[in-house]
Amino acid sequence: MEVIQVFNRPASRAFYSVAGRLLFIESNNLELRNLLQQLFSGWQLTPVSFPQQTPDVRITFNYSEILPAIPRDLNSFEIAEGGKCYTDGADFHLAIGNALVQLKSGSPVAVTVWLQELPETGNPLLARVGSFAVCAALRRFGLFDLHSAGVVTPGSEIGVVIVGPSGSGKSTLALQLVRSGWPYLSDDELLLSLADGLVEARGFRSFFAVSTDKGERFKDCFEPDAQRKEKAVPHFLLFTRLSHNENSNLNKLSQAETMTRLLRACPWATYDTSIAGENLELLSALARQASGFDLSAGRDLLAPGHASIWLTDALFSS
């Protein structure tokens, strides 16, 4: 895991880079700054001590008991897992719990986050608004987020993307493959980019969060002792769900069905209207580039070593 460096500048300010883009992060509260450092240390962002370029993105985190008013006459819609977005098509406000995120397009892209309460360590709200702030800004530069795990077949550069909502088993499957020697990108979120017609995937979160036997709400968080790849080209897309059966089943999808599944997994491809065209172009290229499969994950994939053997046979014989 990358260690946050001490910067020769005010403690509430830091620079990070990802995929050639420079992010400037600042906060108005020391305790909030410490929470952000802990959060960002688990993401695949590279700290930059002395930036050689103007930031592409500026994100400001504020602790304030009073949230700013949301402008009237904006279009609004509910988002998954709670929250409401208000937009005029270019800029938007996102209200989540006792937090508000505002994005304004420009140079640099400016994102401001307000928190009415300082969250405790491990509180998912800060991770959620922080991830939204970073990913929403990066979408303006052709880096599109996908809620998925990413692994690479051993001895190759063949990327396998495991797509599914929370509780679908994607982190557990990714961990089983990693334990069998598969390099990984991330267990939960990827950044996709399109260059010369080819889609590449980068990991966003470096640590794994796997459900314990206490239930889905309880997670073991750790960084696996395995090779982590900076990026990979996806050749296979697995849309996974838990079957609770003994044996797993894999069915090939048509290109049209693959595209439909991708759209379901990427709501911001239509929500974020200012960059929807580029996002849809990337998803269409991915549906053409990679073979899609419906994976009904059974208990057999939990047996040590079985997931690697079974999945390799199933994918390369289809």
C-alpha positions as CSV (number, residue, x, y, z in Angstrom):
1,M,0.0,0.0,0.0
2,E,1.3,3.5,-0.9
3,V,2.3,5.6,2.1
4,I,1.0,9.2,2.2
5,Q,4.0,11.6,2.0
6,V,4.5,14.7,4.2
7,F,4.2,17.7,1.9
8,N,6.2,20.9,2.3
9,R,3.0,23.0,2.3
10,P,0.0,23.5,4.6
11,A,-1.1,20.2,6.1
12,S,-4.6,20.5,4.6
13,R,-3.4,20.3,1.0
14,A,-2.0,17.5,-1.1
15,F,-1.5,16.5,-4.7
16,Y,-2.2,13.1,-6.3
17,S,-1.9,11.7,-9.8
18,V,-3.8,9.0,-11.7
19,A,-3.5,8.1,-15.3
20,G,-1.6,11.3,-16.1
21,R,-4.1,13.6,-14.4
22,L,-3.2,15.7,-11.4
23,L,-5.6,16.1,-8.5
24,F,-5.3,18.9,-5.9
25,I,-7.1,18.0,-2.6
26,E,-7.6,20.4,0.3
27,S,-9.7,20.5,3.5
28,N,-10.5,23.1,6.1
29,N,-10.3,20.8,9.1
30,L,-7.3,18.9,10.6
31,E,-9.3,15.9,11.7
32,L,-11.0,15.7,8.3
33,R,-7.6,15.9,6.7
34,N,-6.4,12.9,8.7
35,L,-9.5,10.9,7.7
36,L,-8.9,11.8,4.0
37,Q,-5.3,10.7,4.2
38,Q,-6.5,7.3,5.6
39,L,-9.1,7.0,2.9
40,F,-6.8,8.0,0.0
41,S,-4.0,5.6,1.2
42,G,-6.3,2.7,0.2
43,W,-6.9,4.1,-3.3
44,Q,-4.6,3.8,-6.3
45,L,-3.6,7.4,-6.4
46,T,0.0,8.4,-6.4
47,P,1.0,11.2,-4.0
48,V,3.0,14.0,-5.7
49,S,5.3,16.2,-3.6
50,F,6.3,18.7,-6.2
51,P,3.9,18.8,-9.1
52,Q,5.2,19.9,-12.5
53,Q,1.8,20.8,-14.0
54,T,-1.3,22.7,-13.2
55,P,-3.9,20.5,-11.5
56,D,-6.7,19.1,-13.7
57,V,-9.0,18.7,-10.7
58,R,-9.4,20.6,-7.5
59,I,-11.5,19.0,-4.7
60,T,-12.2,20.8,-1.5
61,F,-13.6,19.0,1.6
62,N,-15.4,21.2,4.1
63,Y,-16.7,20.5,7.6
64,S,-19.7,22.8,8.1
65,E,-22.8,22.5,10.3
66,I,-24.8,24.2,7.6
67,L,-24.9,22.9,4.1
68,P,-25.2,25.4,1.2
69,A,-28.6,25.7,-0.4
70,I,-29.2,23.8,-3.7
71,P,-30.2,26.2,-6.5
72,R,-33.9,26.0,-7.6
73,D,-35.2,24.9,-11.0
74,L,-32.7,22.1,-11.5
75,N,-33.6,18.7,-12.8
76,S,-33.4,16.1,-10.1
77,F,-33.4,12.3,-9.8
78,E,-32.8,9.6,-7.2
79,I,-29.6,7.6,-7.3
80,A,-28.9,4.0,-6.3
81,E,-28.2,3.3,-2.6
82,G,-29.8,6.6,-1.5
83,G,-29.2,10.2,-2.4
84,K,-30.5,12.7,-4.9
85,C,-28.8,14.5,-7.7
86,Y,-29.7,18.0,-9.0
87,T,-28.3,19.1,-12.3
88,D,-28.6,21.7,-15.2
89,G,-26.8,19.3,-17.6
90,A,-23.3,20.5,-17.0
91,D,-22.9,21.1,-13.2
92,F,-24.6,19.2,-10.5
93,H,-25.2,18.9,-6.8
94,L,-25.5,15.5,-5.1
95,A,-27.1,15.2,-1.6
96,I,-26.2,12.1,0.3
97,G,-27.2,11.8,3.9
98,N,-25.7,14.8,5.8
99,A,-23.3,15.6,3.0
100,L,-23.4,17.6,-0.2
101,V,-21.2,17.3,-3.3
102,Q,-21.1,20.1,-5.9
103,L,-19.3,19.8,-9.2
104,K,-18.5,22.7,-11.6
105,S,-17.0,22.1,-15.0
106,G,-14.1,24.2,-16.0
107,S,-10.3,24.3,-15.9
108,P,-9.6,22.9,-13.5
109,V,-12.7,20.9,-12.7
110,A,-13.9,22.1,-9.3
111,V,-15.6,19.7,-6.8
112,T,-16.6,20.9,-3.3
113,V,-17.7,18.5,-0.6
114,W,-19.6,19.6,2.5
115,L,-20.0,17.4,5.6
116,Q,-22.3,18.4,8.5
117,E,-20.6,15.9,10.8
118,L,-17.1,14.6,11.0
119,P,-17.5,10.8,10.3
120,E,-15.8,8.2,12.5
121,T,-13.0,6.1,11.0
122,G,-14.6,3.5,8.7
123,N,-17.8,5.4,8.2
124,P,-18.8,4.6,4.6
125,L,-20.2,8.1,4.0
126,L,-16.8,9.7,3.6
127,A,-15.7,6.9,1.3
128,R,-18.8,7.3,-0.7
129,V,-18.7,11.0,-1.2
130,G,-14.9,11.0,-1.7
131,S,-15.2,8.3,-4.4
132,F,-18.0,10.2,-6.0
133,A,-16.1,13.4,-6.0
134,V,-12.9,11.9,-7.5
135,C,-14.7,9.7,-10.1
136,A,-17.1,12.5,-11.2
137,A,-14.2,14.7,-11.9
138,L,-12.2,12.0,-13.7
139,R,-15.1,11.4,-16.0
140,R,-14.5,14.8,-17.5
141,F,-11.1,13.5,-18.7
142,G,-12.3,10.2,-20.2
143,L,-11.8,8.0,-17.1
144,F,-15.1,6.3,-16.4
145,D,-15.8,4.3,-13.2
146,L,-17.3,0.8,-13.2
147,H,-18.4,-1.0,-10.0
148,S,-16.4,-4.2,-10.6
149,A,-13.4,-6.2,-9.7
150,G,-10.5,-6.7,-12.2
151,V,-8.0,-9.6,-12.4
152,V,-5.5,-10.8,-15.0
153,T,-5.0,-14.4,-16.1
154,P,-1.6,-15.7,-14.9
155,G,1.2,-15.5,-17.4
156,S,-0.7,-13.2,-19.7
157,E,-2.1,-9.7,-20.1
158,I,-5.7,-10.9,-20.5
159,G,-8.0,-8.9,-18.3
160,V,-11.1,-10.3,-16.6
161,V,-13.7,-7.9,-15.3
162,I,-16.1,-9.1,-12.6
163,V,-19.2,-6.9,-12.6
164,G,-21.9,-6.9,-9.9
165,P,-23.5,-4.9,-7.1
166,S,-22.5,-5.2,-3.5
167,G,-23.2,-8.7,-2.2
168,S,-22.9,-10.4,-5.6
169,G,-19.7,-12.2,-4.7
170,K,-17.2,-10.3,-6.9
171,S,-14.7,-9.5,-4.2
172,T,-14.8,-13.1,-2.9
173,L,-14.3,-14.5,-6.4
174,A,-11.5,-12.1,-7.1
175,L,-9.8,-13.1,-3.9
176,Q,-10.0,-16.8,-4.7
177,L,-8.4,-16.1,-8.1
178,V,-5.7,-13.9,-6.5
179,R,-4.9,-16.7,-4.0
180,S,-4.3,-18.9,-7.0
181,G,-1.7,-16.6,-8.5
182,W,-3.8,-14.2,-10.6
183,P,-2.6,-10.6,-10.6
184,Y,-5.3,-8.1,-9.7
185,L,-6.4,-4.5,-10.5
186,S,-9.1,-4.0,-7.8
187,D,-11.8,-5.9,-6.0
188,D,-14.5,-3.3,-6.2
189,E,-14.0,-0.4,-8.6
190,L,-12.2,0.2,-11.9
191,L,-11.5,3.2,-14.1
192,L,-12.0,2.6,-17.8
193,S,-10.5,4.6,-20.6
194,L,-10.6,4.4,-24.4
195,A,-7.6,5.0,-26.6
196,D,-7.4,4.2,-30.3
197,G,-10.5,2.1,-30.0
198,L,-9.2,-0.1,-27.2
199,V,-10.6,0.0,-23.7
200,E,-8.1,-0.3,-20.8
201,A,-9.0,-0.9,-17.1
202,R,-7.2,0.5,-14.1
203,G,-7.8,-0.3,-10.4
204,F,-9.2,2.4,-8.2
205,R,-9.2,0.8,-4.7
206,S,-6.1,-1.2,-3.7
207,F,-7.4,-3.0,-0.7
208,F,-10.0,-5.9,-0.7
209,A,-13.1,-5.7,1.4
210,V,-14.6,-9.2,1.8
211,S,-17.7,-10.1,3.8
212,T,-17.1,-12.1,7.0
213,D,-19.3,-14.9,8.4
214,K,-21.1,-12.2,10.5
215,G,-22.9,-10.9,7.4
216,E,-22.6,-8.5,4.5
217,R,-22.3,-5.5,6.7
218,F,-19.1,-6.8,8.3
219,K,-16.0,-6.6,6.1
220,D,-12.4,-7.8,6.4
221,C,-10.3,-5.1,4.7
222,F,-6.7,-5.9,3.7
223,E,-4.3,-5.6,0.7
224,P,-3.5,-9.1,-0.6
225,D,0.0,-10.4,-0.8
226,A,-0.1,-10.7,-4.6
227,Q,0.9,-8.9,-7.8
228,R,-1.0,-5.7,-8.5
229,K,-1.2,-4.6,-12.1
230,E,-1.5,-0.9,-13.0
231,K,-3.8,-1.6,-15.9
232,A,-5.0,-4.4,-18.2
233,V,-7.1,-4.8,-21.4
234,P,-10.4,-6.6,-20.6
235,H,-11.1,-9.6,-22.8
236,F,-13.8,-11.1,-20.6
237,L,-16.7,-9.6,-18.6
238,L,-18.4,-11.7,-15.9
239,F,-21.7,-10.4,-14.6
240,T,-21.9,-12.3,-11.4
241,R,-24.6,-13.2,-8.9
242,L,-24.8,-15.7,-6.0
243,S,-26.9,-18.8,-6.8
244,H,-26.6,-20.6,-3.4
245,N,-26.3,-23.8,-5.4
246,E,-23.4,-26.2,-5.1
247,N,-22.1,-25.8,-8.6
248,S,-21.5,-22.7,-10.6
249,N,-22.8,-22.0,-14.1
250,L,-21.4,-19.8,-16.9
251,N,-23.5,-18.7,-19.9
252,K,-22.2,-16.6,-22.8
253,L,-24.1,-13.4,-23.6
254,S,-24.7,-11.7,-26.9
255,Q,-23.0,-8.4,-27.6
256,A,-26.4,-6.7,-27.2
257,E,-27.1,-8.3,-23.8
258,T,-23.5,-7.5,-22.7
259,M,-24.2,-3.8,-23.5
260,T,-27.5,-3.9,-21.6
261,R,-25.8,-5.3,-18.6
262,L,-23.0,-2.7,-18.8
263,L,-25.6,0.1,-18.9
264,R,-27.3,-1.3,-15.8
265,A,-23.9,-1.4,-14.0
266,C,-23.0,2.2,-15.1
267,P,-25.9,4.5,-14.2
268,W,-23.8,7.6,-14.5
269,A,-23.4,6.9,-18.2
270,T,-26.9,8.3,-18.6
271,Y,-27.1,10.4,-15.3
272,D,-24.1,12.5,-16.1
273,T,-25.5,14.0,-19.3
274,S,-22.5,16.3,-20.1
275,I,-20.2,13.4,-20.8
276,A,-22.8,10.7,-21.6
277,G,-21.8,10.5,-25.2
278,E,-18.2,9.6,-24.4
279,N,-19.2,7.2,-21.7
280,L,-21.6,5.3,-23.9
281,E,-19.0,5.2,-26.7
282,L,-16.6,3.6,-24.3
283,L,-19.2,1.0,-23.0
284,S,-20.0,0.2,-26.7
285,A,-16.4,-0.4,-27.5
286,L,-16.0,-2.6,-24.4
287,A,-19.1,-4.7,-25.4
288,R,-17.4,-5.3,-28.8
289,Q,-14.0,-5.9,-27.4
290,A,-14.8,-8.3,-24.5
291,S,-16.9,-11.5,-24.4
292,G,-19.7,-11.2,-21.8
293,F,-20.9,-14.0,-19.6
294,D,-23.6,-14.5,-17.0
295,L,-21.9,-16.2,-13.9
296,S,-24.2,-17.9,-11.4
297,A,-21.6,-18.4,-8.7
298,G,-22.1,-21.5,-6.6
299,R,-20.4,-22.7,-3.4
300,D,-17.8,-24.7,-5.4
301,L,-15.9,-21.5,-6.2
302,L,-15.0,-21.2,-2.5
303,A,-12.9,-24.4,-2.6
304,P,-9.2,-23.6,-2.6
305,G,-7.9,-23.5,-6.1
306,H,-11.1,-24.5,-7.8
307,A,-12.2,-21.1,-9.0
308,S,-9.0,-20.6,-11.0
309,I,-9.2,-24.0,-12.7
310,W,-12.9,-23.9,-13.4
311,L,-13.0,-20.4,-14.7
312,T,-9.9,-20.9,-16.9
313,D,-11.5,-24.0,-18.5
314,A,-14.9,-22.3,-18.9
315,L,-13.7,-19.1,-20.4
316,F,-11.1,-20.5,-22.9
317,S,-13.3,-23.3,-24.0
318,S,-16.4,-21.2,-24.7
